[in-house]
């Protein structure tokens, strides 16, 4: 209707990094989760090749019935050590990791409290569990405290779920306050670090490192292998008892094939590269802060972002966001719109993902072009202009 092509499912003809080739043109790319640029890292790529050569390209069975593999153990040890907790378990899908973990741990006699901006995978897992479910105002630990003071006695187990870095808005919670609240009410705390691991903290270990919180004070750490770790899948990290339970009881683990050797080896090598090269994390922080400050100075609405890996430019209605993204694409910048129902209709936005590989010039160019396009569309009646 607006005379623009769909911004979704465009073909990318190169590595999806800070720049990429699309439709024969190199574009500055802000649609990649490769936060630390590790998908092109020499040691990470070499680990994938060596693993494929040694072990083949599939685990060929579930780990429960087909036997354990050394590359799974290596990856899970690397993740657990990075978090400073007992153990970890890796699964073949980040989304399924949340669904199956929550479904396995909670039941009809329990309560799940989810931030109103929580990821779909958490909500789906909560639905699967059969537990009572409540969403709480974004980052409002006081609301949880007041609510559990009234209703805690009605439930056997209570799970509070938050994100380390919110993927739509780029902000984060006060972890210490959530730990305090869950202790006061004998609840479990789960932190989804899909976009926080590799991003927050001096060495990328996530929100616990950033805010100086003991990682063992959180019962369930979740993350994905597809962002910083340049691979595919998900993980849960925490106590030995939690991991053992999930290995025997979580359907998404028990009844699913194990990670392939190249996938697992890639992620393990990426953990090591992240810890060995903290300068990558420092560059990511600098890039995120530069984009945030430049966008603010340009009069763009960047919402709640703290300027790490994720910064939205909030535009308003969905058609305007789609048109703005298309104009950006034509100007050589790939950044996708987020529209209703993924966000409320008047909160449609273009979402920018930073990487450590973006240059100052690329960031400045992207902000300047975005500001020109967004401000130019501000008072335009899109449908009236279409009719004329």
Secondary structure, DSSP 4 states (H G I P E B T S, - for coil): --S---SSS----S--SSEEEETTEEEEE-----TTSGGG-HHHHHHHHHHHHHH-S---S-HHHH---HHHHHHHHHHHHHHTSSEEEEES-HHHHHHHHHHHH--TT-EEEEETT--HHHHHHHHHHT-EEEEESTT-HHHHHHHHHHHGGG-S-EEEEEESS-TTT-----HHHHHHHHHHTT-EEEEE-TTTTTTSSTTS--HHHHHT--GGGSSEEEEESSSTTSS--EEEEE-HHHHHHHHHH-HHHHTSPPPPHHHHHHHHHHHHHHHH-HHHHHHHHHHHHHHHHHHHHTT---TT--SSSEEEEEEESHHHHHHHHHHHHHTTEE--EE-TTTS-GGGEEEEEE--TT--HHHHHHHHHHHHHHHHHHTT--HHHHHH-
